[in-house]
Amino acid sequence: MEERPETELISIPATPRASTPEILTPSGQRSPRPPSKEAKSSNAWTPTSFISPRFLSPIGTPMKRVLINMKGYLEEVGHLTKLNPQDAWLPITESRNGNAHYAAFHNLNAGVGFQALVLPVAFAFLGWSWGVLSLTIAYFWQLYTLWILVQLHEAVPGKRYNRYVELAQAAFGERLGVWLALFPTVYLSAGTATALILIGGETMKLFFQIVCGPLCTSNPLTTVEWYLVFTSLCIVLSQLPNLNSIAGLSLIGAITAITYSTMVWVLSVSQQRPPSISYEPLSLPSFSASVFQVLNALGIVAFAFRGHNLVLEIQATMPSTFKHPAHIPMWKGAKVAYFFIAMCLFPIAIGGFWAYGNLMPSGGILNALYGFHSHDIPRGLLALTFLLVVFNCLSSFQIYSMPVFDSFEAGYTSRTNRPCSIWVRSGFRVFYGFISFFIGVALPFLSSLAGLLGGLTLPVTFAYPCFMWVLIKRPTKYSFNWYFNWILGWLGIAFSLAFSIGGVWSMVNSGLKLKFFKPPN
């Protein structure tokens, strides 16, 4: 057989893409690498820079393949993460097959919900100028802190901060981090889940009344019974094992949120406005009362941007390697999600205030739509809007409850040193669902406290990430980056205190009589 000339061996492409091994997740599942474009060339030195095309060109094919494979292996080892074996048993980190699409679904499902429907209430006290300005500033502020959290997920080589509390401990210390982050994150998760039970149950009651009309008034279910029905549905759906397994539910929640948000403001602006409408901010008898009410309104705006307590948990479901770090698909998905979040929040706030002005009831735009136009809008269209709200509440309950499920199972596995059986896991979720139900029945006004909730949980979104960036990344002292993050962080703490005071004042002066949805007379 004729031998090939030596020149043919040298003409082989110098550096074909190395076939890096699959990622082995803590649970033993092999996660295929997500498809991506060719990595752009970089001039930065790496431990494998010496394996260059110039170095490889005079070497024969077998030796070249060995060196190429060794280069890929060394790049993976250079990014090797120390994994906690317990993570393989917990619902947030059990599966690491996430991608940018899952990140978009989860962020959108967590970022749009019932809190958007009360934004026009804040505009009724702030007016056009301050309302639009505060909403715009809050949107870009939280977008910046979202980027910070995504970047800090793997800020320390060899370590992934899979939960918000873990990152807080790394930045503030073991004890202080728990004290600062545990209460607001648990309050966001458990409090939001309880509020979703209240809103979902009341919306199901309204849906039933709209669909049945006068034909189903013999023995209707009470409001508490509707809460129980909604809770039972949530418990059934909560049996999905981990965060990646609810990606389909998050997709449903995202689609329904976008749909009903659009339907609510389109139906509102398409109807004739009330004759006595006014766009002047609501005035109260005293100056102090007006100040507190404005602070409460700003707290409502802050509460519209929730979900940062879930950012690290969502990113923890993704594989991460030297060539394909998790922050790249996470940020891609988050950008798409928050584009659609802006397309939902701004039209609801601006369109709702334009349609109802300062006549906006305390329950929000959906309450106004039902109160002012229930006889003008086709009954089927109104029923569809309420049904979409129910679906969104069911989906949002799952993602906000997942950190609580993770905490329950972490306590169990740390004591027993074994994973939860299916019965133990189901027992935790049934227990949590009914505890949330009983809290909702005991505190039926919880869903009205948007201003207070926004004040108490504001540091999670607007303040702590800025402090974490300075304490972990350590930018040059007295540089613009250093000043910028310290100022934003302390502003967030000051706003949190002010909004909380305004929320408490509003709660006391309203006599705890507000409800998110008011059943029709």
RACORVEN-V864932 format. One line per field, one symbol per residue. ss: DSSP state (a for helix, b for strand, c for the rest). psi: psi as a letter, one per 20 degrees, with the letter a starting at -180 (. if undefined). A space follows every 50 residues. Layout:
ss = ???
psi = ???
//
This chain:
ss = cccccaaaaaccccccccccccbbcccccbbccccccccccccccccccc ccaaaaccccaaaaaaaaaaaaaaaaacccccccaaaaaccccccccbca aaaaaaaaaaaccaaaaaaaaaaaaaaaaaaaaaaaaaaaaaaaaaaaaa aacccccccccccaaaaaaaaacaaaaaaaaaaaaaaaaaaaaaaaaaaa aaaaaaaaaaaaaaaaccccccaaaaaaaaaaaaaaaccccccaaaaaaa aaaaaaaaaaaaaaaaaaaaccccccccccccccccaaaaaaaaaaaaaa aaaccccaaaaaaaaccbcccccccaaaaaaaaaaaaaaaaaaaaaaaaa aaaaaaaaacccccaaaaaaaaacccccaaaaaaaaaaaaaaaaaaaaaa aaaaaaaaaaaaaaaacccccaaaaaaaaaaaaaaaaaaaaacccaaaca aaaaaaaaaaaaaaaaaaaaaaaccccccaaaaaaaaaaaaaaaaaaaaa aaaaaaaaacccccccccccc
psi = qpqqqhhhhhjqpgmqppnqqqporhjiqpoqpqqrrppqqqiqqrijhi mrhhhhhjqrgghggghghhghghhghikppopphhhiiqhgjhpljrah gggggghhhhhpbhhhijhhghhhhhrgghggghhgghghghhghghghg hihlhppjppniqghghhhhgirgghgghhhgghghhggggggghhgggg ghhhgggghgghciiljgmqqrghhhghgggggghghiiphrhhijhghh gghgghggghgghghghgiirpqqhkqqjpqpqrhrghhhghhghhghhg ghhhmrihiighgghijqqprghmqhighghghhgggighghiggghggg hghhhibjjpriiahhggghhhkhihpphhgghhghhhgggghgghhghh ighggggghggghhhikqqprhhgghgghgggghghghghhhmijhiilh ggghghjhhhghgghgghgghghmrppjrggggghgggghgggghggghg ghggghgghikkiqqgpoqq.
//
